[in-house]
Amino acid sequence: MRVFIMRHGEASFHAESDPARPLTERGVEETSQMALRLHQMVGDISCVLVSPYLRAQQTLETIRRAFPLSADVSIETVSQLIPGGDPGWCADYLTVLAQQGVSEVLVVSHLPLVSYLVSELSQGSASPMFSTSSVACVTLDDKTLRGRFEWQISPGS
């Protein structure tokens, strides 16, 4: 299974609360660019897991405009995909999806969880830095469920 881990787009700091922070114009633009690049590199996504926070939900909406997802793609808002979420829990959840035969998963979340999740999935490799709208790819072996960090792309790279 390939897991594409994406940090949400740039968000405004002007909001009632952290979960309510919306994307900025730049956040929408960079997310659109990254979605197009991801679509060219990846092709299809079979499952999307997204944080309940507004900026992550808006990131997914932006992705869907630039990266058409098929009607049978499973999209799930996961309450644990918040900035302070548990990377071990998230890795276990992804492992269950791999065992169910899911082939490509897009995870849209936040710092520091996205960095920790890459490290958790790839057995302790260094946690990569994530600028907003960045995407990392980890491949989970279908038999051993061991992960390998493959690549990371960022806006402007």
C-alpha positions as CSV (number, residue, x, y, z in Angstrom):
1,M,0.0,0.0,0.0
2,R,1.2,3.5,-0.8
3,V,0.4,6.1,1.8
4,F,0.5,9.8,0.7
5,I,0.8,12.0,3.8
6,M,-0.1,15.6,3.2
7,R,0.1,18.6,5.4
8,H,-2.8,21.0,4.9
9,G,-2.4,24.2,3.0
10,E,-1.3,27.5,4.5
11,A,-3.9,28.7,7.0
12,S,-4.9,32.0,8.4
13,F,-4.2,32.8,12.1
14,H,-7.4,34.8,12.3
15,A,-10.1,32.5,13.6
16,E,-12.1,31.8,16.8
17,S,-10.1,28.7,17.5
18,D,-7.3,26.5,16.0
19,P,-9.7,24.0,14.5
20,A,-11.6,26.9,12.8
21,R,-8.6,28.3,10.9
22,P,-9.4,28.6,7.2
23,L,-7.0,28.3,4.2
24,T,-5.4,31.5,2.8
25,E,-5.4,32.2,-0.9
26,R,-1.9,31.1,-1.0
27,G,-2.9,27.9,0.8
28,V,-5.5,27.2,-1.9
29,E,-3.1,27.9,-4.7
30,E,-0.2,25.8,-3.3
31,T,-2.6,22.9,-2.6
32,S,-4.0,23.1,-6.1
33,Q,-0.4,22.9,-7.5
34,M,0.5,20.0,-5.3
35,A,-2.8,18.1,-6.2
36,L,-1.9,18.4,-9.9
37,R,1.6,17.1,-9.3
38,L,0.3,14.3,-7.1
39,H,-2.2,13.3,-9.8
40,Q,0.5,13.2,-12.4
41,M,2.8,11.1,-10.2
42,V,0.2,8.8,-8.6
43,G,-2.8,8.4,-10.8
44,D,-5.5,7.0,-8.5
45,I,-6.3,7.2,-4.8
46,S,-8.5,4.6,-3.3
47,C,-9.1,6.1,0.2
48,V,-8.8,9.5,1.8
49,L,-8.4,10.1,5.5
50,V,-8.8,13.7,6.6
51,S,-8.6,15.7,9.8
52,P,-11.9,17.3,11.0
53,Y,-10.2,20.8,11.3
54,L,-11.4,23.3,8.7
55,R,-8.1,23.9,7.0
56,A,-7.7,20.2,6.4
57,Q,-11.2,19.8,5.1
58,Q,-10.7,22.8,2.8
59,T,-7.4,21.3,1.6
60,L,-9.3,18.2,0.6
61,E,-11.9,20.3,-1.2
62,T,-9.1,22.0,-3.1
63,I,-7.5,18.7,-3.9
64,R,-10.8,17.3,-5.3
65,R,-11.0,20.2,-7.8
66,A,-7.5,19.6,-9.1
67,F,-7.3,15.8,-8.7
68,P,-10.6,14.2,-9.7
69,L,-11.3,11.3,-7.3
70,S,-13.5,8.5,-8.6
71,A,-17.0,8.1,-7.1
72,D,-16.0,4.9,-5.3
73,V,-13.2,6.5,-3.3
74,S,-13.7,6.2,0.5
75,I,-13.4,9.5,2.2
76,E,-13.3,9.5,6.0
77,T,-13.0,12.3,8.5
78,V,-10.9,10.9,11.3
79,S,-10.9,12.7,14.7
80,Q,-7.5,11.4,15.6
81,L,-5.8,13.2,12.6
82,I,-5.4,16.4,14.6
83,P,-2.1,18.2,15.4
84,G,-1.6,16.3,18.7
85,G,-2.9,13.0,17.3
86,D,-1.2,9.7,18.2
87,P,1.0,8.5,15.3
88,G,0.9,4.9,16.6
89,W,-2.9,4.8,16.4
90,C,-2.8,6.3,12.9
91,A,-0.2,3.8,11.8
92,D,-2.2,0.9,13.2
93,Y,-5.3,2.2,11.4
94,L,-3.4,2.4,8.1
95,T,-2.1,-1.2,8.7
96,V,-5.7,-2.4,9.0
97,L,-6.5,-0.7,5.7
98,A,-3.5,-2.4,4.1
99,Q,-4.7,-5.8,5.4
100,Q,-8.1,-5.0,3.8
101,G,-6.4,-4.6,0.4
102,V,-6.5,-0.8,0.1
103,S,-3.8,0.2,-2.4
104,E,-3.4,4.0,-2.1
105,V,-4.3,6.2,0.8
106,L,-4.1,10.0,1.0
107,V,-3.9,11.3,4.6
108,V,-4.5,15.1,5.1
109,S,-3.4,16.3,8.5
110,H,-1.2,18.7,10.5
111,L,2.2,19.2,12.1
112,P,3.6,17.6,14.1
113,L,1.5,14.5,13.3
114,V,2.4,14.2,9.6
115,S,6.1,14.1,10.5
116,Y,5.7,11.6,13.3
117,L,3.5,9.4,11.1
118,V,6.1,9.1,8.4
119,S,8.6,8.1,11.1
120,E,6.2,5.7,12.7
121,L,5.3,4.0,9.4
122,S,8.9,3.7,8.2
123,Q,10.3,2.2,11.4
124,G,12.0,5.1,13.0
125,S,13.5,6.9,10.0
126,A,14.0,10.5,10.6
127,S,10.9,12.6,10.8
128,P,10.8,14.8,7.7
129,M,10.0,18.5,7.8
130,F,6.7,19.4,6.2
131,S,6.0,22.9,4.7
132,T,2.3,23.6,4.1
133,S,0.9,21.5,1.2
134,S,3.9,19.1,1.2
135,V,3.3,15.4,0.5
136,A,5.4,12.4,1.5
137,C,5.0,8.9,0.3
138,V,5.6,5.8,2.4
139,T,5.1,2.3,0.9
140,L,3.9,-0.4,3.2
141,D,4.9,-3.9,2.2
142,D,1.7,-6.0,1.9
143,K,3.1,-9.0,3.6
144,T,5.4,-7.6,6.4
145,L,3.5,-4.3,6.8
146,R,6.9,-2.6,7.1
147,G,7.1,0.8,5.6
148,R,9.7,2.5,3.5
149,F,9.9,6.3,3.1
150,E,10.0,6.9,-0.7
151,W,9.9,10.6,-1.4
152,Q,8.6,14.0,-0.4
153,I,7.5,16.9,-2.6
154,S,6.8,20.5,-1.6
155,P,5.4,23.6,-3.3
156,G,8.2,25.2,-5.3
157,S,10.4,22.0,-5.4
